Amino acid sequence: MREITKALRGHYVKMTIAPLCKLIEAIFELMVPLVVAGIINVGIATGDFGFILWRGAWLLGLALLGIIFSVAGQYFAAEAAAQVGRTLRARLLGHVMALSHEQAGRFGAGRLINLVTGDVAQFQNGLNRLIRLGARVPFLAIGGVVMALILNPAIGLIFLGSTLLLSLTLYLIIRHLLPAYGRIQAEQDDLSRLTRENLTGARVIRAFHRQKTEEADFDRAAEDLARHTVRVGRIAALLNPVSSLLINFAIFATLWLGARHVYQDLSNPGELVALVSYMTTTLLAIAVAVFLVIICTQAMASAKRIEAVLGTKPSIVDGDGAVPQAHAPALRFEGVSFTYHQSARPALADISFTLRAGETLGVIGGTGSGKSTLAGLILRFMDPQRGTVRIGGAPAPDYTLRDLRSRIGYAPQKASLFSGTVAENLRMSAPDATDAALWEALEIAQAADFVREMPHGLDSVIEQGGLNLSGGQRQRLGIAQTLVRKPCILVLDDSFSALDYLTDRALGQALTAWASDTAMVLISQRAASIRHADQILVLRDGQAAGLGTHGELLASCTVYQEICRSQGLEGQVD
């Protein structure tokens, strides 16, 4: 739990003050039965009204002090737990963002979302309860037994027996509860995953009329979760009646034996009342301790899940800080191979090419041929297992991540737009860009016309994910967002897929004119989009099936010939 411990640093003062306040409150609580016993034995027995008022004032003072220390303890506990929760959420989000795509994929998006929300909240709740009750409950339980033994050793033995019996019974119940909580958390992850898949893939589900199938899968997962939750709830439901039964039985035994002692003048009424009060305090403290153990066990399960993510060291880290070499190629792959975790075959195998500033590399291939993997290696979302990716003549791992990615512009197939204005989205890549620079990027990306038609131009609001835009509009804004940075290397990962052919052609011509000093990697499934590139890399099952110009590949590469033939471009060399 090293990473969890780091999150606690800086909060130790509040985490110390809170249990001390609760401990002082418990001391005052244990003093109350003694004061009440004195009122009964002296004030009521002798009719001394002044003594009763004086001891009543004591009780009022103990109550006020108890309230003050209780509120203070709860405040500091809640404050410390909330700050630890905030620290964990921030660290989790930052750490997940630092993980490579492959590492994040191992955990899964559903689990990572649950960690940042549900698991952190559960750990925060457990920490809050532990700080508040961790010192108070054991002190009340042990203190009640000790005070009972001091007042009346014979009746104190009833305390010990009842305490041990209650503890054993509750332990047996908890023993059946704890394993079930781990299963419930795993099923919550599955339910979260299904919910996310259904929401993000709603259009596809409707298009293929798979609503009933998805609903059945969701209902099955929800039913499994409900069944195990109900089973755990039934076992947990035994806690209250069993605790109440044992507590009331112990009180009955105390009253029966205490009454005999009073009748035989071995004790007095005030002492009997104090013993019953201590008995109730002790056994209720044990019952509260059981709930505390359950909550803390759930919190520890969440802590282990959080630790598993925070304990995963990012495989992509900053280099020492490379300097681009003069006259070196902008981008160079030297025998690059990459295989995803637990994959049977490499996603890319022995890929080599050289791209200089002002040149364009077209990348084409079927689905699963490794096109997006190549883009990820350029941006250093992951590192190759073999070979070297060189940026400006220096190996990519030698750069700092900030420096490396500041040199590269990336537009994915699915543009990521955030809730905000058009200008705010475009300035994601260049916060200091002027309005003129934004309009220039929009003109090149063929997006200026529809932005001008929007109600407020650059200040028009875009919904989360660009839901108020069409697919082609989102892609063009994503390309404009990348162009604002004016990168040294521009990577367009199938970001023309939602565009019509006329817009595709106009955009390609505008990019060619703009990228006179920029190396451009144009990934596409359309041969028409890349036919004018200086080089075209043809991928098939992660391997290079061909590398050359459009005309050279038409003459020598069977795979490229098949692609062009399927798209009606066979024989078109220009």
C-alpha positions as CSV (number, residue, x, y, z in Angstrom):
1,M,0.0,0.0,0.0
2,R,2.9,2.3,-0.7
3,E,0.9,4.5,-3.1
4,I,-2.0,4.8,-0.8
5,T,0.3,5.8,2.0
6,K,1.7,8.6,-0.2
7,A,-1.8,10.0,-0.5
8,L,-2.1,10.2,3.3
9,R,0.9,12.4,3.6
10,G,0.2,16.0,4.5
11,H,-3.0,15.0,6.3
12,Y,-1.5,13.3,9.4
13,V,-2.2,16.3,11.7
14,K,-6.0,16.2,11.0
15,M,-5.9,12.4,11.1
16,T,-4.3,12.6,14.6
17,I,-6.5,15.4,16.0
18,A,-9.8,13.6,15.0
19,P,-9.3,10.4,16.9
20,L,-7.9,12.3,19.9
21,C,-11.1,14.3,20.0
22,K,-13.2,11.2,19.7
23,L,-11.1,9.5,22.5
24,I,-11.8,12.5,24.8
25,E,-15.5,12.3,23.9
26,A,-15.4,8.6,24.9
27,I,-13.8,9.4,28.2
28,F,-16.6,11.8,29.0
29,E,-19.1,9.2,28.0
30,L,-17.6,6.7,30.4
31,M,-17.8,9.2,33.2
32,V,-21.5,9.7,32.9
33,P,-22.7,6.4,34.5
34,L,-20.5,7.2,37.6
35,V,-22.1,10.6,38.0
36,V,-25.6,9.1,37.6
37,A,-24.7,6.4,40.2
38,G,-23.7,9.2,42.6
39,I,-27.0,11.0,42.0
40,I,-29.0,7.8,42.8
41,N,-26.9,6.7,45.8
42,V,-26.4,10.1,47.5
43,G,-28.8,12.7,46.1
44,I,-31.9,10.6,45.7
45,A,-31.2,8.3,48.7
46,T,-30.7,11.2,51.1
47,G,-33.0,13.7,49.4
48,D,-30.2,16.2,48.9
49,F,-31.6,18.4,46.2
50,G,-28.5,20.6,46.0
51,F,-26.3,17.6,45.4
52,I,-28.7,16.5,42.6
53,L,-28.5,19.9,41.0
54,W,-24.7,20.0,41.3
55,R,-24.2,16.6,39.8
56,G,-26.8,17.5,37.1
57,A,-24.6,20.4,36.2
58,W,-21.8,17.9,35.9
59,L,-23.8,15.9,33.5
60,L,-24.7,19.0,31.4
61,G,-21.0,20.0,31.3
62,L,-20.0,16.5,30.2
63,A,-22.6,16.5,27.5
64,L,-21.5,19.9,26.2
65,L,-17.9,19.0,26.2
66,G,-18.8,15.7,24.5
67,I,-20.7,17.5,21.8
68,I,-17.8,19.9,21.2
69,F,-15.2,17.2,20.9
70,S,-17.5,15.0,18.9
71,V,-18.2,17.7,16.3
72,A,-14.5,18.6,16.1
73,G,-13.5,15.0,15.7
74,Q,-16.1,14.4,12.9
75,Y,-15.0,17.7,11.2
76,F,-11.3,16.8,11.1
77,A,-12.1,13.2,10.1
78,A,-14.3,14.3,7.2
79,E,-11.9,17.0,6.1
80,A,-8.9,14.6,6.1
81,A,-10.8,11.8,4.3
82,A,-12.2,14.3,1.7
83,Q,-8.7,15.7,1.0
84,V,-7.2,12.2,0.7
85,G,-10.1,11.3,-1.7
86,R,-9.3,14.4,-3.8
87,T,-5.6,13.5,-3.9
88,L,-6.3,9.9,-4.9
89,R,-8.7,11.0,-7.7
90,A,-6.1,13.5,-9.0
91,R,-3.3,11.0,-8.8
92,L,-5.3,8.3,-10.5
93,L,-6.4,10.5,-13.4
94,G,-2.8,11.8,-13.9
95,H,-1.4,8.3,-13.6
96,V,-3.9,6.8,-16.1
97,M,-3.0,9.6,-18.5
98,A,0.7,8.7,-18.1
99,L,0.1,5.0,-18.9
100,S,0.7,3.8,-22.4
101,H,-2.4,2.9,-24.5
102,E,-1.5,-0.8,-24.1
103,Q,-1.2,-0.5,-20.3
104,A,-4.5,1.4,-19.9
105,G,-6.1,-1.2,-22.2
106,R,-5.2,-4.0,-19.8
107,F,-7.3,-2.5,-17.0
108,G,-10.2,-1.5,-19.2
109,A,-12.1,1.8,-19.4
110,G,-15.0,0.6,-17.2
111,R,-12.7,-0.5,-14.4
112,L,-10.7,2.8,-14.5
113,I,-13.9,4.9,-14.4
114,N,-15.1,2.8,-11.4
115,L,-11.7,3.4,-9.7
116,V,-11.8,7.2,-10.0
117,T,-15.4,7.3,-8.8
118,G,-16.7,4.3,-6.8
119,D,-13.5,2.9,-5.4
120,V,-12.1,6.2,-4.3
121,A,-15.5,7.1,-2.7
122,Q,-15.6,3.8,-0.9
123,F,-12.0,4.2,0.4
124,Q,-12.8,7.7,1.5
125,N,-15.8,6.6,3.4
126,G,-13.9,3.8,5.1
127,L,-11.1,6.2,6.0
128,N,-13.5,8.6,7.5
129,R,-15.2,5.9,9.6
130,L,-11.8,4.5,10.7
131,I,-10.5,7.9,11.8
132,R,-13.7,8.7,13.8
133,L,-14.4,5.3,15.3
134,G,-11.0,3.5,15.2
135,A,-10.0,4.9,18.6
136,R,-13.4,5.6,20.2
137,V,-15.0,2.1,19.7
138,P,-12.2,0.0,21.2
139,F,-11.8,2.4,24.1
140,L,-15.5,2.3,24.9
141,A,-15.6,-1.5,24.7
142,I,-12.5,-2.1,26.8
143,G,-13.2,0.8,29.1
144,G,-16.8,-0.4,29.8
145,V,-15.5,-3.9,30.8
146,V,-12.8,-2.4,33.0
147,M,-15.2,0.0,34.7
148,A,-17.6,-2.9,35.3
149,L,-14.9,-5.1,36.8
150,I,-13.9,-2.2,39.1
151,L,-17.5,-1.6,40.3
152,N,-18.5,-5.2,40.7
153,P,-16.1,-8.0,39.7
154,A,-18.8,-10.7,39.8
155,I,-21.1,-8.9,37.4
156,G,-18.0,-7.9,35.4
157,L,-17.6,-11.5,34.5
158,I,-21.0,-11.3,32.7
159,F,-19.5,-8.5,30.7
160,L,-16.5,-10.6,29.6
161,G,-18.7,-13.6,28.7
162,S,-21.2,-11.6,26.8
163,T,-18.4,-9.7,25.0
164,L,-16.7,-12.8,23.9
165,L,-19.9,-14.5,22.8
166,L,-21.0,-11.5,20.8
167,S,-17.6,-11.1,19.2
168,L,-17.5,-14.8,18.2
169,T,-21.0,-14.7,16.8
170,L,-20.3,-11.6,14.7
171,Y,-17.0,-12.9,13.6
172,L,-18.7,-16.0,12.1
173,I,-21.2,-13.7,10.3
174,I,-18.5,-11.5,8.9
175,R,-16.4,-14.5,7.8
176,H,-19.2,-15.3,5.3
177,L,-19.7,-11.7,4.3
178,L,-16.2,-10.6,3.3
179,P,-15.5,-12.9,0.3
180,A,-18.9,-12.0,-1.2
181,Y,-18.0,-8.3,-1.3
182,G,-15.1,-9.0,-3.7
183,R,-17.4,-10.8,-6.0
184,I,-19.9,-7.9,-5.9
185,Q,-17.2,-5.4,-6.8
186,A,-16.2,-7.5,-9.8
187,E,-19.8,-7.8,-11.0
188,Q,-20.2,-4.0,-10.6
189,D,-17.2,-3.7,-13.0
190,D,-19.0,-5.9,-15.5
191,L,-22.2,-3.9,-15.2
192,S,-20.3,-0.7,-15.7
193,R,-18.5,-2.1,-18.8
194,L,-21.8,-3.2,-20.3
195,T,-23.4,0.2,-19.6
196,R,-20.5,2.0,-21.2
197,E,-20.6,-0.3,-24.3
198,N,-24.3,0.2,-24.7
199,L,-24.2,4.0,-24.4
200,T,-21.2,4.5,-26.7
201,G,-22.4,1.9,-29.2
202,A,-26.1,2.9,-29.1
203,R,-26.2,3.7,-32.9
204,V,-24.6,0.5,-33.9
205,I,-27.0,-1.5,-31.6
206,R,-30.0,0.2,-33.1
207,A,-28.7,-0.1,-36.6
208,F,-28.4,-3.9,-36.3
209,H,-31.5,-4.2,-34.1
210,R,-29.6,-5.8,-31.3
211,Q,-31.5,-4.0,-28.5
212,K,-33.1,-7.2,-27.1
213,T,-29.8,-9.1,-27.1
214,E,-28.0,-6.2,-25.3
215,E,-30.9,-5.8,-22.9
216,A,-30.7,-9.6,-22.1
217,D,-27.0,-9.4,-21.5
218,F,-27.4,-6.4,-19.2
219,D,-30.4,-8.0,-17.4
220,R,-28.3,-11.1,-16.8
221,A,-25.4,-9.1,-15.4
222,A,-27.8,-7.0,-13.2
223,E,-29.5,-10.2,-12.0
224,D,-26.2,-11.8,-11.0
225,L,-25.3,-8.6,-9.1
226,A,-28.8,-8.4,-7.5
227,R,-28.7,-12.1,-6.5
228,H,-25.3,-11.8,-4.8
229,T,-26.2,-8.5,-3.2
230,V,-29.4,-9.9,-1.8
231,R,-27.5,-13.0,-0.5
232,V,-25.0,-10.7,1.3
233,G,-27.9,-8.5,2.6
234,R,-29.6,-11.6,4.1
235,I,-26.5,-12.5,6.0
236,A,-25.8,-8.9,7.0
237,A,-29.4,-8.7,8.2
238,L,-28.5,-11.2,11.0
239,L,-26.2,-8.6,12.6
240,N,-28.8,-6.4,14.1
241,P,-31.1,-9.1,15.6
242,V,-28.3,-11.2,16.8
243,S,-26.6,-8.2,18.4
244,S,-29.8,-7.0,20.0
245,L,-30.6,-10.5,21.3
246,L,-27.2,-10.9,23.0
247,I,-27.2,-7.4,24.3
248,N,-30.6,-7.7,25.8
249,F,-29.8,-11.1,27.3
250,A,-26.7,-9.7,28.9
251,I,-28.7,-6.7,30.3
252,F,-31.2,-9.2,31.7
253,A,-28.5,-11.2,33.3
254,T,-26.9,-8.1,34.7
255,L,-30.2,-6.9,36.2
256,W,-31.1,-10.3,37.6
257,L,-27.7,-10.7,39.3
258,G,-27.5,-7.0,40.2
259,A,-30.9,-7.1,41.8
260,R,-29.9,-10.0,44.0
261,H,-26.8,-8.1,45.1
262,V,-28.8,-5.1,45.9
263,Y,-31.3,-7.2,47.9
264,Q,-28.4,-8.8,49.8
265,D,-26.7,-5.4,50.3
266,L,-23.7,-6.5,48.2
267,S,-24.3,-3.5,45.9
268,N,-26.5,-0.4,45.6
269,P,-29.1,0.8,43.0
270,G,-26.8,3.5,41.5
271,E,-24.1,0.9,40.9
272,L,-26.6,-1.4,39.2
273,V,-27.7,1.5,36.9
274,A,-24.1,2.2,36.1
275,L,-23.4,-1.4,35.3
276,V,-26.3,-1.7,32.9
277,S,-25.1,1.5,31.2
278,Y,-21.6,0.1,30.9
279,M,-23.0,-3.1,29.6
280,T,-25.0,-1.3,26.9
281,T,-22.1,0.9,26.0
282,T,-19.7,-2.1,25.7
283,L,-21.9,-4.4,23.6
284,L,-23.1,-1.6,21.3
285,A,-19.4,-0.6,20.8
286,I,-18.7,-4.2,19.7
287,A,-21.7,-4.1,17.3
288,V,-20.4,-0.8,15.8
289,A,-16.9,-2.3,15.6
290,V,-18.4,-5.1,13.4
291,F,-19.9,-2.5,10.9
292,L,-16.5,-0.7,11.0
293,V,-14.7,-3.9,10.1
294,I,-17.1,-4.5,7.2
295,I,-16.7,-0.9,5.9
296,C,-13.0,-1.0,6.3
297,T,-12.8,-4.4,4.5
298,Q,-14.6,-2.9,1.6
299,A,-12.3,0.1,1.7
300,M,-9.3,-2.2,1.7
301,A,-10.6,-4.1,-1.3
302,S,-11.0,-0.7,-3.1
303,A,-7.5,0.4,-1.9
304,K,-5.9,-2.8,-3.4
305,R,-7.6,-2.0,-6.7
306,I,-6.4,1.6,-6.6
307,E,-2.9,0.4,-5.6
308,A,-2.8,-2.0,-8.6
309,V,-3.2,0.9,-11.0
310,L,-1.0,3.4,-9.1
311,G,1.7,0.7,-8.7
312,T,1.9,0.2,-12.4
313,K,4.9,2.1,-13.7
314,P,4.3,3.9,-17.0
315,S,6.3,2.3,-19.7
316,I,6.5,5.6,-21.6
317,V,8.7,8.1,-19.7
318,D,10.7,11.2,-20.5
319,G,14.0,11.0,-22.1
320,D,17.1,13.1,-21.3
321,G,16.1,15.7,-23.8
322,A,17.3,15.2,-27.4
323,V,18.0,17.9,-29.9
324,P,16.9,17.5,-33.5
325,Q,19.9,17.1,-35.9
326,A,20.3,19.5,-38.7
327,H,19.5,18.1,-42.2
328,A,18.2,14.9,-40.6
329,P,15.0,13.3,-41.9
330,A,11.9,14.5,-40.0
331,L,10.8,10.8,-39.4
332,R,12.5,7.5,-39.8
333,F,11.5,4.0,-39.0
334,E,14.3,1.5,-38.8
335,G,13.1,-2.2,-38.7
336,V,10.3,-1.3,-36.3
337,S,8.3,-4.2,-34.8
338,F,5.5,-4.0,-32.2
339,T,3.3,-6.7,-30.6
340,Y,0.3,-5.9,-28.3
341,H,0.1,-7.6,-24.9
342,Q,-1.1,-11.2,-25.2
343,S,-1.4,-10.9,-28.9
344,A,-0.6,-14.0,-31.0
345,R,1.1,-12.0,-33.8
346,P,2.9,-8.7,-34.2
347,A,0.8,-5.6,-35.1
348,L,3.8,-4.3,-37.1
349,A,6.8,-6.3,-38.2
350,D,10.1,-4.9,-39.6
351,I,8.8,-1.6,-40.9
352,S,11.3,0.8,-42.4
353,F,10.9,4.1,-44.2
354,T,12.3,7.7,-44.3
355,L,10.3,10.9,-44.5
356,R,11.8,14.3,-44.9
357,A,10.3,17.8,-44.2
358,G,7.9,18.8,-47.0
359,E,7.3,15.2,-48.0
360,T,4.1,13.2,-47.6
361,L,3.9,9.5,-46.7
362,G,0.7,7.8,-47.5
363,V,-0.2,4.7,-45.5
364,I,-2.9,2.3,-46.7
365,G,-4.1,-1.2,-45.9
366,G,-7.0,-3.2,-44.7
367,T,-8.6,-3.2,-41.3
368,G,-6.2,-4.6,-38.7
369,S,-3.2,-4.1,-41.0
370,G,-1.4,-1.9,-38.3
371,K,-2.1,1.6,-39.6
372,S,-3.2,3.1,-36.3
373,T,-0.4,1.3,-34.5
374,L,2.1,3.0,-36.7
375,A,0.6,6.4,-35.8
376,G,0.8,5.5,-32.1
377,L,4.5,4.6,-32.4
378,I,5.2,8.0,-34.1
379,L,3.5,9.8,-31.2
380,R,5.2,7.4,-28.7
381,F,1.9,6.2,-27.3
382,M,3.9,3.0,-27.0
383,D,7.5,1.9,-27.8
384,P,8.5,-0.8,-30.3
385,Q,9.9,-4.0,-29.0
386,R,12.4,-4.0,-31.8
387,G,13.8,-1.3,-34.1
388,T,14.0,2.5,-33.7
389,V,11.7,5.4,-34.4
390,R,13.7,8.5,-35.1
391,I,12.3,12.0,-34.9
392,G,14.7,14.7,-36.4
393,G,17.5,12.1,-36.4
394,A,17.3,11.3,-32.7
395,P,15.5,8.3,-31.2
396,A,12.0,9.2,-30.0
397,P,12.7,7.9,-26.4
398,D,15.5,10.4,-26.0
399,Y,13.1,13.4,-26.2
400,T,11.0,14.6,-23.3
401,L,7.3,13.7,-24.0
402,R,6.3,17.4,-24.0
403,D,9.0,18.3,-26.6
404,L,8.3,15.2,-28.7
405,R,4.6,15.8,-28.9
406,S,4.9,19.5,-29.4
407,R,6.6,18.7,-32.7
408,I,3.8,16.4,-33.8
409,G,0.2,17.1,-34.8
410,Y,-2.2,14.3,-34.6
411,A,-5.8,14.0,-36.0
412,P,-7.5,10.7,-35.2
413,Q,-10.4,9.2,-37.2
414,K,-12.7,10.0,-34.3
415,A,-12.1,13.6,-33.5
416,S,-12.2,14.4,-29.7
417,L,-14.2,17.6,-29.2
418,F,-15.0,18.9,-25.7
419,S,-17.9,21.0,-24.4
420,G,-17.1,24.6,-25.1
421,T,-16.8,27.1,-28.0
422,V,-15.2,26.4,-31.4
423,A,-12.3,28.7,-30.4
424,E,-11.7,26.8,-27.1
425,N,-11.5,23.5,-28.9
426,L,-9.2,24.8,-31.6
427,R,-6.9,26.3,-28.9
428,M,-6.5,22.9,-27.2
429,S,-3.3,22.4,-29.2
430,A,-2.1,26.1,-29.1
431,P,-3.6,28.1,-26.2
432,D,-2.0,31.4,-27.4
433,A,-3.2,31.1,-31.0
434,T,-4.8,34.3,-32.4
435,D,-8.2,34.4,-34.1
436,A,-6.5,34.9,-37.4
437,A,-4.5,31.6,-36.9
438,L,-7.7,29.8,-36.1
439,W,-9.4,31.0,-39.2
440,E,-6.4,30.0,-41.3
441,A,-6.5,26.5,-39.9
442,L,-10.3,26.3,-40.5
443,E,-9.8,27.4,-44.1
444,I,-7.2,24.7,-44.8
445,A,-9.4,22.1,-43.1
446,Q,-12.4,23.1,-45.2
447,A,-14.3,24.0,-42.0
448,A,-14.4,27.8,-42.3
449,D,-17.7,27.9,-44.2
450,F,-19.8,25.9,-41.7
451,V,-18.2,27.7,-38.8
452,R,-19.2,31.1,-40.3
453,E,-22.8,29.8,-40.6
454,M,-22.9,28.9,-37.0
455,P,-24.8,31.4,-34.7
456,H,-21.7,33.0,-33.2
457,G,-18.8,31.9,-35.4
458,L,-15.7,31.0,-33.3
459,D,-17.8,31.6,-30.1
460,S,-20.4,29.1,-31.1
461,V,-20.9,26.4,-28.5
462,I,-20.0,22.8,-29.2
463,E,-21.6,20.0,-27.1
464,Q,-19.6,17.3,-25.5
465,G,-18.2,15.0,-28.1
466,G,-19.4,17.4,-30.8
467,L,-22.9,15.9,-30.7
468,N,-24.4,19.0,-32.4
469,L,-22.1,18.5,-35.4
470,S,-22.1,15.9,-38.2
471,G,-19.3,13.3,-38.5
472,G,-17.6,15.2,-41.3
473,Q,-17.8,18.5,-39.4
474,R,-16.2,16.9,-36.4
475,Q,-13.4,15.5,-38.5
476,R,-12.7,18.8,-40.1
477,L,-12.6,20.6,-36.8
478,G,-10.3,17.9,-35.5
479,I,-7.9,18.5,-38.4
480,A,-8.1,22.3,-37.9
481,Q,-7.3,21.8,-34.2
482,T,-4.1,20.0,-35.2
483,L,-3.1,22.5,-37.8
484,V,-3.3,25.4,-35.3
485,R,-0.1,24.1,-33.6
486,K,1.8,24.2,-36.9
487,P,3.7,21.0,-36.1
488,C,6.9,19.7,-37.7
489,I,5.2,16.3,-38.4
490,L,1.5,16.0,-39.2
491,V,-0.2,12.6,-38.7
492,L,-3.7,12.2,-40.1
493,D,-5.0,8.8,-39.0
494,D,-7.9,8.1,-41.4
495,S,-9.3,11.5,-40.5
496,F,-10.9,11.9,-44.0
497,S,-13.2,8.9,-43.6
498,A,-16.4,10.9,-43.1
499,L,-15.7,13.4,-45.9
500,D,-17.2,13.3,-49.4
501,Y,-14.8,13.0,-52.3
502,L,-14.9,16.6,-53.3
503,T,-14.1,17.8,-49.8
504,D,-11.5,15.1,-49.5
505,R,-9.8,16.3,-52.7
506,A,-10.0,20.0,-51.7
507,L,-8.6,19.3,-48.3
508,G,-5.7,17.2,-49.7
509,Q,-4.8,20.0,-52.1
510,A,-4.9,22.6,-49.3
511,L,-2.7,20.4,-47.0
512,T,-0.2,19.8,-49.8
513,A,0.2,23.6,-50.3
514,W,0.3,24.3,-46.5
515,A,2.8,21.5,-45.6
516,S,5.8,22.8,-47.6
517,D,8.0,22.5,-44.4
518,T,6.0,19.8,-42.7
519,A,6.4,16.1,-43.0
520,M,3.0,14.6,-43.4
521,V,1.8,11.0,-42.6
522,L,-1.5,10.5,-44.3
523,I,-3.2,7.3,-43.2
524,S,-6.3,6.3,-45.2
525,Q,-8.3,3.5,-46.6
526,R,-9.0,5.5,-49.8
527,A,-6.3,5.2,-52.5
528,A,-7.6,8.5,-54.0
529,S,-6.7,10.3,-50.8
530,I,-3.0,9.3,-50.9
531,R,-2.3,8.7,-54.6
532,H,-0.3,12.0,-54.9
533,A,1.9,11.3,-51.8
534,D,5.7,11.2,-52.3
535,Q,5.7,7.7,-50.9
536,I,3.0,5.2,-50.2
537,L,3.5,2.4,-47.6
538,V,1.1,-0.5,-48.2
539,L,0.5,-2.6,-45.0
540,R,-0.9,-6.1,-44.9
541,D,-1.2,-8.1,-41.6
542,G,1.4,-5.8,-40.0
543,Q,4.0,-6.2,-42.7
544,A,5.1,-3.9,-45.5
545,A,3.6,-5.2,-48.7
546,G,5.0,-2.4,-50.7
547,L,6.7,1.1,-50.6
548,G,6.9,3.5,-53.5
549,T,4.9,6.0,-55.5
550,H,1.4,5.4,-56.8
551,G,2.7,4.5,-60.2
552,E,5.4,2.2,-58.9
553,L,3.0,0.3,-56.7
554,L,0.5,-0.1,-59.4
555,A,3.2,-1.8,-61.4
556,S,4.8,-3.9,-58.7
557,C,2.5,-4.4,-55.6
558,T,-0.3,-6.9,-55.9
559,V,-2.0,-5.8,-52.6
560,Y,-2.1,-2.1,-53.8
561,Q,-3.4,-3.2,-57.2
562,E,-6.3,-5.0,-55.5
563,I,-7.1,-2.0,-53.3
564,C,-7.1,0.3,-56.4
565,R,-9.2,-2.1,-58.4
566,S,-11.8,-2.4,-55.6
567,Q,-12.0,1.5,-55.6
568,G,-12.1,2.0,-59.4
569,L,-8.6,3.4,-59.7
570,E,-6.8,0.7,-61.7
571,G,-4.7,2.0,-64.5
572,Q,-4.8,5.6,-63.1
573,V,-1.1,6.5,-62.7
574,D,-1.4,10.4,-62.5
